Amino acid sequence: MREYIDKICRKFFPEKEAGQSREEYYKQNAILSMKYGVLALAAFAVLRGVLTVTGANVTVSNSVNGRQLPIYCVDTAEKKIALTFDAAWGNEDTAQILEILKKHDVRVTFFMTGGWVESYPDDVKAILAAGHDLGNHSENHKNMSQLSDAEKKEELMKVHEKVRTLTGYEMFLFRPPYGDYDNAVVNVAKENGYYTIQWDVDSLDWKDYGVDSIIKTVTQHKHLGNGSIILCHNGAKYTAKALDMLIATLKNEGYTFVPVSELIYKDNYHMDHEGRQIKN
């Protein structure tokens, strides 16, 4: 072992040359020690950076088999679900919806377009004042996957600034219009501080099939379960009429309602192939 160590030392620190003074030899080795020390520190810094980045990617990952996935639902042992409303056009029923939510002491998430925010600023304030999430539904309700990255960012941040100016609230939940996304949509959203949110239970309220249809579609949905995210629309024809019974039925089945901001994991998570967010 000692011979091996001596061999390594001779490789990095050559033996004293003939005619070389002891002082010169020691000075030479001191310079080499400093040089090797700097190289070792640099190598350590690079290794530390690699480990840090790798750790971050493992700690928070939306990637599954090379695809960046939004959050469709959340893996949780608790029987809690999130009710969400997309607000892009109508506003006739928003006040009624807020009253029903207040009656049941339920907090939800509203995903709003920039146009809706601009048209109904008092309702935006009322939603926030009632304790609900304000979510981003893009500025112009376009297919996000068809836009450039710069356009994607603009669609996000225009409505973000409108809401911040109006309420002081910093939105961080984003639902792509039409549920349309690709890797770039999720990545651009993440780069701008947003979690991309989809749903695993669609009420189909936008099809205007009626009150009973909405209640049955949600409560008997094959994906309904712990951590589900339910899609509704504040401007659909029968949503407000169905909401009271829908909430009562789900509560009777043992579910509790939380806004998306309280349902999802903010860090230390990964996704499965169905878009289910799982705690590490």
C-alpha positions as CSV (number, residue, x, y, z in Angstrom):
1,M,0.0,0.0,0.0
2,R,2.8,2.4,0.9
3,E,4.6,1.6,-2.3
4,Y,1.3,2.5,-4.2
5,I,1.0,5.8,-2.4
6,D,4.7,6.6,-3.1
7,K,4.1,5.9,-6.8
8,I,1.1,8.2,-6.9
9,C,3.0,11.0,-5.1
10,R,6.0,10.6,-7.5
11,K,3.6,11.0,-10.5
12,F,2.3,14.3,-9.2
13,F,5.3,15.5,-7.3
14,P,8.6,14.7,-9.2
15,E,11.7,13.8,-7.3
16,K,14.3,16.5,-6.7
17,E,16.4,17.1,-9.7
18,A,20.2,17.1,-9.6
19,G,21.6,20.5,-8.7
20,Q,18.2,21.7,-7.5
21,S,18.3,23.3,-4.1
22,R,16.0,22.1,-1.3
23,E,14.3,25.5,-1.3
24,E,13.6,25.4,-5.0
25,Y,12.3,21.9,-4.7
26,Y,9.9,22.8,-1.9
27,K,8.8,25.9,-3.8
28,Q,8.1,23.8,-6.8
29,N,6.0,21.3,-4.8
30,A,4.1,24.1,-3.1
31,I,3.1,25.6,-6.5
32,L,2.0,22.1,-7.7
33,S,0.0,21.6,-4.5
34,M,-1.9,24.9,-5.0
35,K,-2.5,24.0,-8.7
36,Y,-3.9,20.5,-7.8
37,G,-5.9,22.0,-5.0
38,V,-7.6,24.5,-7.3
39,L,-8.4,21.8,-9.8
40,A,-9.8,19.6,-7.1
41,L,-12.1,22.4,-5.9
42,A,-13.2,23.1,-9.4
43,A,-14.1,19.5,-9.9
44,F,-15.9,19.4,-6.6
45,A,-17.9,22.5,-7.6
46,V,-19.0,20.9,-10.9
47,L,-19.9,17.6,-9.2
48,R,-21.9,19.5,-6.5
49,G,-23.7,21.4,-9.2
50,V,-24.6,18.2,-11.1
51,L,-25.9,16.7,-7.9
52,T,-27.9,19.7,-7.0
53,V,-29.6,20.0,-10.4
54,T,-30.2,16.2,-10.5
55,G,-31.7,16.4,-7.0
56,A,-34.0,19.3,-8.0
57,N,-35.2,17.5,-11.0
58,V,-36.0,14.4,-9.0
59,T,-37.6,16.5,-6.2
60,V,-40.0,18.3,-8.5
61,S,-40.8,16.5,-11.7
62,N,-43.7,16.8,-14.2
63,S,-41.9,14.5,-16.7
64,V,-43.2,11.1,-17.5
65,N,-41.5,9.2,-20.3
66,G,-40.2,12.4,-21.8
67,R,-43.6,14.2,-21.6
68,Q,-44.3,17.2,-19.4
69,L,-47.7,16.6,-17.8
70,P,-50.1,19.0,-16.1
71,I,-51.7,18.0,-12.8
72,Y,-54.9,16.1,-13.4
73,C,-55.5,15.0,-9.9
74,V,-53.5,14.4,-6.6
75,D,-52.6,11.2,-4.8
76,T,-53.9,11.6,-1.3
77,A,-55.3,9.4,1.5
78,E,-57.6,12.2,2.5
79,K,-61.1,12.2,0.9
80,K,-60.7,15.8,-0.4
81,I,-61.5,17.1,-3.9
82,A,-61.2,20.5,-5.7
83,L,-64.1,22.1,-7.5
84,T,-63.0,24.5,-10.3
85,F,-64.8,27.0,-12.6
86,D,-63.5,28.3,-15.9
87,A,-64.6,31.9,-16.4
88,A,-64.1,33.0,-20.0
89,W,-67.4,34.4,-21.3
90,G,-70.6,34.7,-19.3
91,N,-71.1,36.2,-15.9
92,E,-74.9,35.9,-15.2
93,D,-74.6,33.3,-12.5
94,T,-71.3,34.2,-10.8
95,A,-73.1,35.9,-7.8
96,Q,-75.4,33.0,-7.4
97,I,-72.5,30.5,-7.5
98,L,-70.7,32.5,-4.8
99,E,-73.8,32.5,-2.6
100,I,-74.2,28.7,-2.9
101,L,-70.5,28.2,-2.1
102,K,-70.8,30.4,0.9
103,K,-73.9,28.5,2.1
104,H,-71.9,25.3,2.0
105,D,-68.7,26.8,3.3
106,V,-66.9,25.6,0.2
107,R,-63.8,27.3,-1.3
108,V,-63.0,26.6,-5.0
109,T,-60.8,27.8,-7.8
110,F,-61.8,30.2,-10.6
111,F,-59.7,30.1,-13.8
112,M,-60.2,33.5,-15.5
113,T,-59.2,34.9,-18.9
114,G,-57.9,38.4,-19.3
115,G,-61.0,39.5,-21.1
116,W,-63.2,38.2,-18.2
117,V,-61.1,40.0,-15.6
118,E,-61.3,43.2,-17.6
119,S,-65.0,42.9,-18.1
120,Y,-65.9,41.9,-14.5
121,P,-63.4,43.4,-12.1
122,D,-65.9,43.6,-9.2
123,D,-66.6,39.9,-9.5
124,V,-62.8,39.1,-9.5
125,K,-62.5,41.0,-6.2
126,A,-65.6,39.3,-4.8
127,I,-64.2,35.9,-5.6
128,L,-60.9,36.7,-3.9
129,A,-62.6,38.3,-0.9
130,A,-64.7,35.1,-0.4
131,G,-61.5,33.1,0.0
132,H,-61.4,31.4,-3.4
133,D,-58.4,30.9,-5.6
134,L,-57.8,33.1,-8.6
135,G,-56.4,31.1,-11.4
136,N,-55.0,32.0,-14.9
137,H,-56.9,30.9,-18.0
138,S,-54.8,32.9,-20.4
139,E,-55.4,36.3,-21.9
140,N,-57.2,35.4,-25.1
141,H,-58.3,31.7,-24.7
142,K,-56.1,30.5,-27.5
143,N,-54.7,27.0,-28.2
144,M,-51.5,27.4,-26.3
145,S,-49.6,24.6,-28.0
146,Q,-49.9,26.5,-31.3
147,L,-48.1,29.6,-30.0
148,S,-44.4,30.4,-29.8
149,D,-42.8,30.4,-26.4
150,A,-42.8,34.2,-26.3
151,E,-46.6,34.2,-27.2
152,K,-47.2,31.6,-24.5
153,K,-45.5,33.8,-21.9
154,E,-47.5,36.9,-23.1
155,E,-50.8,35.0,-22.8
156,L,-49.9,34.1,-19.2
157,M,-48.4,37.3,-18.0
158,K,-50.9,39.8,-19.5
159,V,-53.8,38.4,-17.3
160,H,-51.3,37.9,-14.5
161,E,-50.6,41.6,-14.4
162,K,-54.2,42.6,-14.7
163,V,-55.1,40.5,-11.6
164,R,-52.1,41.8,-9.7
165,T,-52.9,45.4,-10.5
166,L,-56.6,44.9,-9.6
167,T,-56.2,42.8,-6.4
168,G,-52.5,42.5,-5.5
169,Y,-52.9,38.8,-5.8
170,E,-50.0,36.8,-7.5
171,M,-51.6,34.0,-9.4
172,F,-49.7,30.7,-9.7
173,L,-52.3,28.2,-11.0
174,F,-52.8,27.9,-14.8
175,R,-55.4,26.0,-16.8
176,P,-54.7,25.9,-20.6
177,P,-57.8,26.8,-22.7
178,Y,-59.5,23.7,-24.2
179,G,-57.1,21.6,-22.0
180,D,-54.6,22.1,-24.9
181,Y,-51.0,21.7,-23.9
182,D,-47.6,20.3,-24.9
183,N,-44.2,20.1,-23.2
184,A,-43.5,23.7,-24.0
185,V,-46.8,24.9,-22.5
186,V,-46.0,23.2,-19.2
187,N,-42.4,24.4,-19.2
188,V,-43.2,28.0,-20.0
189,A,-45.8,28.0,-17.3
190,K,-43.3,26.6,-14.8
191,E,-40.6,29.1,-15.8
192,N,-43.1,31.9,-15.0
193,G,-44.1,30.5,-11.6
194,Y,-47.2,28.5,-12.5
195,Y,-48.4,25.0,-11.9
196,T,-50.4,23.7,-14.9
197,I,-53.8,22.3,-13.8
198,Q,-56.1,20.1,-15.7
199,W,-58.9,17.9,-14.4
200,D,-59.9,14.2,-14.1
201,V,-63.6,14.8,-13.7
202,D,-65.4,16.8,-16.4
203,S,-69.0,17.8,-15.4
204,L,-69.8,18.3,-19.1
205,D,-71.9,21.3,-17.9
206,W,-70.8,23.1,-21.1
207,K,-72.9,20.7,-23.1
208,D,-76.2,22.1,-21.5
209,Y,-77.6,18.6,-20.9
210,G,-79.4,19.8,-17.7
211,V,-79.2,19.8,-13.9
212,D,-79.6,16.0,-13.4
213,S,-77.0,15.3,-16.1
214,I,-74.4,17.5,-14.3
215,I,-75.0,15.9,-10.9
216,K,-74.9,12.3,-12.3
217,T,-71.9,12.9,-14.5
218,V,-69.8,14.1,-11.6
219,T,-71.0,11.9,-8.8
220,Q,-70.9,8.7,-10.8
221,H,-67.7,9.6,-12.7
222,K,-65.3,6.6,-13.0
223,H,-62.4,8.8,-12.0
224,L,-64.0,10.5,-9.0
225,G,-62.0,9.9,-5.9
226,N,-59.6,11.3,-3.4
227,G,-57.7,14.2,-4.9
228,S,-60.0,14.6,-7.9
229,I,-60.2,18.0,-9.7
230,I,-63.6,18.7,-11.1
231,L,-64.2,20.9,-14.1
232,C,-67.2,23.3,-14.3
233,H,-67.9,26.6,-15.9
234,N,-69.4,29.7,-14.3
235,G,-71.2,30.6,-17.5
236,A,-72.8,27.3,-18.4
237,K,-76.6,27.2,-18.6
238,Y,-77.4,24.8,-15.7
239,T,-74.3,24.9,-13.5
240,A,-75.6,27.3,-10.9
241,K,-78.9,25.3,-10.7
242,A,-77.1,22.1,-10.2
243,L,-74.4,23.3,-7.8
244,D,-76.4,23.1,-4.5
245,M,-77.4,19.5,-5.0
246,L,-73.9,18.6,-6.4
247,I,-72.1,19.9,-3.4
248,A,-74.6,18.3,-1.0
249,T,-74.4,14.9,-2.7
250,L,-70.6,14.9,-2.6
251,K,-70.5,16.0,1.0
252,N,-72.9,13.2,1.8
253,E,-70.5,10.8,0.2
254,G,-67.8,12.0,2.6
255,Y,-65.9,14.4,0.4
256,T,-64.5,17.7,1.7
257,F,-63.8,20.5,-0.7
258,V,-60.5,22.5,-0.9
259,P,-59.3,24.9,-3.5
260,V,-56.6,23.6,-5.9
261,S,-54.0,25.7,-4.1
262,E,-54.6,23.5,-1.0
263,L,-54.9,20.2,-2.8
264,I,-51.7,20.1,-4.9
265,Y,-48.2,19.5,-3.6
266,K,-46.0,22.6,-4.1
267,D,-42.7,20.7,-4.0
268,N,-41.2,17.2,-3.5
269,Y,-43.5,15.5,-5.9
270,H,-43.5,13.5,-9.2
271,M,-46.2,12.5,-11.6
272,D,-47.6,9.2,-12.9
273,H,-48.6,8.5,-16.5
274,E,-52.2,9.6,-15.7
275,G,-51.1,13.1,-14.5
276,R,-51.6,12.2,-10.9
277,Q,-49.4,14.2,-8.6
278,I,-47.6,12.0,-6.1
279,K,-45.7,13.1,-3.0
280,N,-42.1,11.9,-2.9
